[in-house]
Amino acid sequence: MKFITRTVVLLSLVSLCTDIAGEMLYPVMPMYLTSIGFSVVRIGLLEGITEATTGLSKGYFGSLSDVIGKRKRFVQCGYSLSAIPKPMMAVLSFPIWIFGVHTLDRLGSGYPILF
């Protein structure tokens, strides 16, 4: 009989918390972005670039992880990159900073898929 290891349970809980934070943040992002000066075109551009970043990072870091063979480092870095920018979005108000922080958040989303 196979048992779920402690690492898998902890990583699942971290993933759940990260997903909940993202699901709470992203529905209000367009309202927040328009309040700090983003136009509809800029919001679309931001989301397009960040989604492209996520997609490209999954392929790149997945291949890199296979070559290196050390998944733990990638998972730690990915969850850190995904968790740190979320609270920063609340305190930053300059559009280019939001753009950078949101891109970092989505880049981090490309990492944890590796496990």
C-alpha positions as CSV (number, residue, x, y, z in Angstrom):
1,M,0.0,0.0,0.0
2,K,1.3,3.4,-0.9
3,F,1.2,6.3,1.5
4,I,1.3,10.0,0.9
5,T,4.5,11.4,2.3
6,R,4.8,14.4,4.6
7,T,6.5,16.4,1.8
8,V,3.6,15.8,-0.6
9,V,1.1,16.9,2.0
10,L,3.0,20.1,2.9
11,L,3.6,21.0,-0.7
12,S,-0.1,20.4,-1.4
13,L,-1.1,22.8,1.4
14,V,1.4,25.4,0.2
15,S,0.0,25.1,-3.3
16,L,-3.6,25.4,-2.0
17,C,-2.7,28.6,-0.1
18,T,-1.0,30.0,-3.1
19,D,-3.9,29.2,-5.4
20,I,-6.4,30.7,-2.9
21,A,-4.3,33.9,-2.7
22,G,-4.2,34.1,-6.5
23,E,-7.9,33.4,-6.9
24,M,-8.7,36.2,-4.4
25,L,-6.4,38.7,-6.1
26,Y,-7.0,38.3,-9.8
27,P,-10.8,39.1,-9.9
28,V,-10.1,42.6,-8.4
29,M,-6.9,43.3,-10.4
30,P,-8.7,45.1,-13.3
31,M,-10.5,47.5,-10.9
32,Y,-7.3,48.1,-9.0
33,L,-5.3,48.7,-12.2
34,T,-7.8,51.1,-13.7
35,S,-7.8,53.0,-10.4
36,I,-4.0,53.6,-10.6
37,G,-4.1,54.6,-14.3
38,F,-4.1,51.5,-16.5
39,S,-6.2,51.7,-19.6
40,V,-8.1,48.7,-20.9
41,V,-5.3,48.2,-23.6
42,R,-2.6,48.3,-20.9
43,I,-4.5,45.7,-18.8
44,G,-4.8,43.5,-21.8
45,L,-1.1,43.9,-22.6
46,L,-0.1,43.2,-19.0
47,E,-2.2,40.0,-18.9
48,G,-0.9,38.9,-22.3
49,I,2.7,39.4,-21.4
50,T,2.3,37.7,-18.0
51,E,0.5,34.7,-19.4
52,A,3.2,34.4,-22.1
53,T,5.8,34.6,-19.4
54,T,4.0,31.7,-17.5
55,G,3.8,29.5,-20.5
56,L,7.4,30.1,-21.6
57,S,8.8,29.6,-18.1
58,K,7.0,26.3,-17.7
59,G,8.7,24.9,-20.8
60,Y,12.1,26.4,-20.0
61,F,12.3,25.6,-16.3
62,G,10.8,22.1,-16.9
63,S,13.5,21.2,-19.3
64,L,16.1,22.8,-17.0
65,S,14.8,20.9,-14.0
66,D,15.0,17.6,-16.0
67,V,18.6,18.3,-17.0
68,I,19.7,19.3,-13.5
69,G,17.6,16.7,-11.7
70,K,17.1,18.8,-8.5
71,R,13.4,19.7,-8.3
72,K,13.3,21.0,-4.7
73,R,15.3,24.2,-5.6
74,F,12.8,25.0,-8.5
75,V,9.8,24.4,-6.3
76,Q,11.1,26.6,-3.5
77,C,12.0,29.4,-6.0
78,G,8.7,29.1,-7.8
79,Y,6.6,29.4,-4.7
80,S,8.7,32.2,-3.4
81,L,8.4,34.1,-6.7
82,S,4.7,33.5,-6.6
83,A,4.1,34.5,-2.9
84,I,6.3,37.6,-2.4
85,P,4.8,39.8,-5.2
86,K,1.2,39.4,-4.2
87,P,1.3,41.7,-1.1
88,M,3.6,44.1,-3.0
89,M,0.8,44.8,-5.4
90,A,-1.2,46.3,-2.6
91,V,1.5,48.9,-1.7
92,L,2.8,49.8,-5.2
93,S,0.9,52.3,-7.3
94,F,3.2,53.1,-10.2
95,P,2.1,51.1,-13.3
96,I,5.5,49.9,-14.3
97,W,6.2,48.5,-10.8
98,I,2.8,46.7,-10.9
99,F,3.8,45.3,-14.3
100,G,7.1,44.0,-13.0
101,V,5.6,42.5,-9.8
102,H,2.7,40.9,-11.7
103,T,5.2,39.4,-14.2
104,L,7.3,38.0,-11.3
105,D,4.1,36.5,-9.8
106,R,3.2,34.8,-13.0
107,L,6.9,33.7,-13.6
108,G,6.7,32.0,-10.2
109,S,3.6,30.2,-11.4
110,G,5.7,28.5,-14.1
111,Y,8.1,27.0,-11.6
112,P,5.9,24.9,-9.2
113,I,4.3,22.9,-12.0
114,L,7.6,20.9,-12.1
115,F,6.9,18.6,-9.3
